[in-house]
Structure formats: C-alpha cells, structure tokens
Amino acid sequence: MTTIYVIRNLAQTTTNFVCDRQETIDAGVTAKFKGTFSVGTADDANTIWQQARNAWLDQKVSEGIFNVNKEVPTEYGIMWQTCDLATETANTSTTYRLLNVPHGDHIGVTGLDDAVRMQDTIRQQYLDFVGIGSTYQTWTEWPQRIQSTSTSTVKIV
C-alpha cells in the first residue's frame, strides 16, 4: 500500500509530500503534483510538519501578529508597553494583554506563567485556524487531477 503524507508549508508557500518510496514520488511528479518531495516515514513527516508549523509561527511573530503588552504604572496612571514574554522576569502580579489573533480581540491575564500559557493557546488556535494546527493529510494514492474538457469565452462589455 502506498503512503503519502501531505504537509502544507505556509511559510514557504509549498506542499511537502513525504512518500514511502521513490516510485511513489515518480508517480506524483508524473501526475504533475507540485511541491517538495522526499522519501520518508511517519516520523519524518512529523518532523517536517513541526518545522513547517514553527516556521509559520516564527514568520508571524516577526510580522508582529502575536502582540503582547504589559501594564506599566506611571505617575499619571498606567501605560501599555509592548513586551516579549520570553524576556520577561518571572512575576505573579503584572497584567498582560495578548492579541487573540483568531478572534480579533485582546485577552487580559495576570502573571507571567498565565500569560505564557495563554500565548501558547492563542498560537495553537491560530495554527488550527489556518489549517496546520493538529494534523496533516495522509493519502494512499495520488488523487486523480480533474481535467477540464471544455473551453469558454468571456465577453467584456
């Protein structure tokens, strides 16, 4: 039985096909599938999937999509300061506001540990939202590509 693991790589805008043997790759190329092909196992597919997820998250972090602000007291009240949870000092009293990307709102939490847990949850929800969160496809054969048999003309008026 043929095994093809199909992994979307959004950071590189391609698809990775991890196939059980070279003949499976050859059949995919012949069928005009486009992407990155490799021979491997489920373990190899899991590694590529994790790398693709991490690359996509890293790209989105560098774009500023996972914004985190912390509450900083000032003589006039409070101010919100952008911060990186990885460099924050451990605390249980700082209030953080995290952009909840999948839902478009902000979530407030108190303490670094809670902020880190919430950030991990938001990132997982985002990965699920874009379709690379919990799994990848496994095929047992290359699907038949639909060939159009008709043509049409569009008249622009």
Protein Blocks (a to p, Z undefined) as FASTA:
>chain_A
ZZddddddfknopaddddfbfklmmmmmmnopacddddddfklmmmmmmmmmmmmmmmmm
mnopagcddddddfklpadddddfklpccdfkbccddddfknopacddedjklmmmmmmm
mmmmmmmmnopmmbccddfbdcdddddfbdcddddZZ
